[in-house]
Amino acid sequence: MPVDPNLDPPIKGRYNGFDVYPMPMFMRLETRDLAATVGWYREALEFGVMLEMPMMAHLRRKKFQDLLVFGSANGNAPAQGLAIAFEAEGEVDTIWRRALDATPVGLARVEGSPRVMPWNARELQVIDPDGRRLIFHEQTKDAGAAARMGAMFDPTSKAGAS
């Protein structure tokens, strides 16, 4: 049976104020300090805690923006080099200010200010306490957006080449 990319998973119920559904995709993160990392995600980025257990926490910011955060079982440093992107339409500046004001934990920091990207997204990059890159994005609404989008799909345009 072919996959229907427009099909939302069925809601199975509610738990702790969150809809429960089969998650179509989620990120599983390992951390050296589960409590500190969960606290930072809550304070800096407004993730809610759907479920918390001694060895893991299920965090959710918006529907389909789920993170399962596990305490490192063997004490090794967690994997890095992964960027996790979250849609944050109309919230990028608020997240930026909130993350700048958050209590520093581990490697957590904000990478500059929100930037307009050539693909018509305005992005904010934040590093979490274990060094993972998080990207919060919204659509750009500036006067040059239509021209940039057209250039991306016009093979003769120098603006679309890179």
Phi, psi and omega per residue, in radians:
M1 nan 2.242 -3.121
P2 -1.199 2.654 3.111
V3 -1.361 2.312 3.068
D4 -1.668 1.877 -3.081
P5 -1.223 -0.163 -3.118
N6 -1.793 0.063 -3.082
L7 -1.551 2.145 3.045
D8 -1.448 2.542 3.088
P9 -1.188 2.649 -3.118
P10 -1.273 2.488 3.059
I11 -1.343 2.182 -3.098
K12 -1.672 -0.277 -3.117
G13 2.765 -2.849 3.097
R14 -2.288 2.560 3.085
Y15 -2.539 2.224 3.072
N16 0.956 0.567 3.114
G17 1.527 0.066 -3.099
F18 -2.043 2.528 2.972
D19 -1.152 2.463 3.078
V20 -1.882 2.183 -3.130
Y21 -2.654 2.752 3.020
P22 -1.112 2.072 -3.048
M23 -1.270 2.099 -3.129
P24 -1.190 -0.425 3.076
M25 -2.871 2.540 3.046
F26 -2.711 2.869 3.087
M27 -1.848 2.412 3.040
R28 -1.926 2.102 -3.100
L29 -2.032 2.527 3.013
E30 -1.884 2.519 -3.128
T31 -2.409 2.697 3.086
R32 -1.322 -0.527 -3.064
D33 -2.358 1.661 -3.048
L34 -1.026 -0.871 -3.083
A35 -1.082 -0.780 -3.128
A36 -1.161 -0.710 -3.136
T37 -1.170 -0.776 3.103
V38 -1.082 -0.759 3.104
G39 -1.040 -0.719 3.139
W40 -1.163 -0.778 3.112
Y41 -1.042 -0.662 3.114
R42 -1.187 -0.887 -3.053
E43 -1.233 -0.848 -3.011
A44 -1.401 -0.600 -2.958
L45 -2.189 0.087 3.066
E46 1.059 0.629 2.985
F47 -1.333 2.503 3.026
G48 -1.685 2.713 3.110
V49 -1.711 1.912 3.120
M50 -1.371 -0.751 -3.100
L51 -2.610 2.389 3.119
E52 -2.319 2.316 3.109
M53 -2.317 2.922 -3.113
P54 -1.009 -0.550 -3.073
M55 -1.828 -0.117 -3.112
M56 -2.780 2.836 3.043
A57 -2.408 2.421 3.054
H58 -1.779 1.981 -3.122
L59 -1.876 2.567 3.077
R60 -2.500 2.314 3.068
R61 -1.676 -0.922 3.069
K62 -2.399 2.946 3.094
K63 -0.933 2.303 -3.133
F64 1.251 0.170 3.051
Q65 -1.941 1.224 -3.039
D66 -1.806 2.433 3.016
L67 -2.198 2.300 2.971
L68 -1.848 2.016 -3.061
V69 -1.901 2.148 -3.096
F70 -1.993 2.455 2.975
G71 -1.203 2.441 -3.122
S72 -1.132 2.117 -3.076
A73 -1.273 -0.554 -3.049
N74 -1.957 0.100 3.091
G75 1.351 -0.001 3.106
N76 -1.272 2.749 3.086
A77 -1.155 2.421 3.121
P78 -1.198 2.773 3.108
A79 -1.123 2.545 3.098
Q80 -2.220 -3.119 3.119
G81 1.631 0.129 -3.133
L82 -1.897 2.332 3.027
A83 -1.887 2.348 3.139
I84 -2.015 2.171 -3.071
A85 -1.891 2.432 -3.136
F86 -2.241 2.274 3.010
E87 -1.169 2.335 -3.117
A88 -2.527 0.885 -3.069
E89 -0.952 2.141 3.110
G90 1.325 0.105 -3.069
E91 -2.090 -0.077 -2.992
V92 -1.030 -0.786 -3.128
D93 -1.150 -0.687 3.112
T94 -1.116 -0.772 3.116
I95 -1.100 -0.725 3.135
W96 -1.012 -0.903 -3.132
R97 -1.103 -0.760 -3.116
R98 -1.100 -0.768 3.141
A99 -1.170 -0.632 3.080
L100 -1.111 -0.615 -3.100
D101 -1.487 -0.189 -3.069
A102 -1.174 2.628 3.072
T103 -1.098 2.212 3.137
P104 -1.090 2.347 3.091
V105 -2.374 2.195 3.080
G106 0.939 -2.205 -3.107
L107 -1.593 0.082 -3.037
A108 -1.028 2.361 3.089
R109 -2.919 2.901 3.058
V110 -1.805 2.322 -3.135
E111 -1.619 1.493 3.105
G112 1.251 -2.689 -3.133
S113 -1.948 2.944 3.103
P114 -0.996 2.445 -3.112
R115 -2.225 2.524 3.037
V116 -1.450 2.221 -3.101
M117 -1.760 2.778 -3.123
P118 -1.068 -0.398 -3.126
W119 -1.568 0.364 3.048
N120 1.128 0.632 2.983
A121 -2.061 2.538 2.995
R122 -1.820 2.095 -2.973
E123 -2.125 2.527 3.003
L124 -2.097 2.281 3.103
Q125 -1.891 2.270 -3.135
V126 -2.228 2.459 3.070
I127 -1.804 2.273 -3.111
D128 -1.452 3.064 -3.060
P129 -1.023 -0.371 3.138
D130 -1.823 0.202 3.036
G131 1.580 0.145 3.107
R132 -1.415 2.491 -3.134
R133 -1.538 2.171 3.078
L134 -1.982 2.381 -3.131
I135 -2.120 2.177 3.068
F136 -1.912 2.222 -2.999
H137 -2.318 2.688 3.028
E138 -2.504 2.843 3.103
Q139 -1.244 2.571 3.046
T140 -1.429 2.644 -3.116
K141 -2.268 0.330 -3.112
D142 -1.417 2.967 -3.069
A143 -1.110 -0.476 -3.102
G144 -1.512 -0.005 -3.049
A145 -1.057 -0.819 -3.104
A146 -1.107 -0.698 3.135
A147 -1.154 -0.738 3.110
R148 -1.107 -0.744 -3.128
M149 -1.115 -0.779 3.098
G150 -1.058 -0.708 -3.136
A151 -1.137 -0.556 3.135
M152 -1.100 -0.540 -3.048
F153 -1.860 0.061 3.127
D154 -1.824 1.842 -3.073
P155 -1.122 -0.295 -3.141
T156 -1.562 -0.154 -3.093
S157 -1.445 2.299 3.051
K158 -1.255 -0.456 -3.134
A159 -1.189 -0.513 -3.100
G160 -1.482 -0.233 -3.103
A161 -1.536 2.444 2.994
S162 -2.900 nan nan
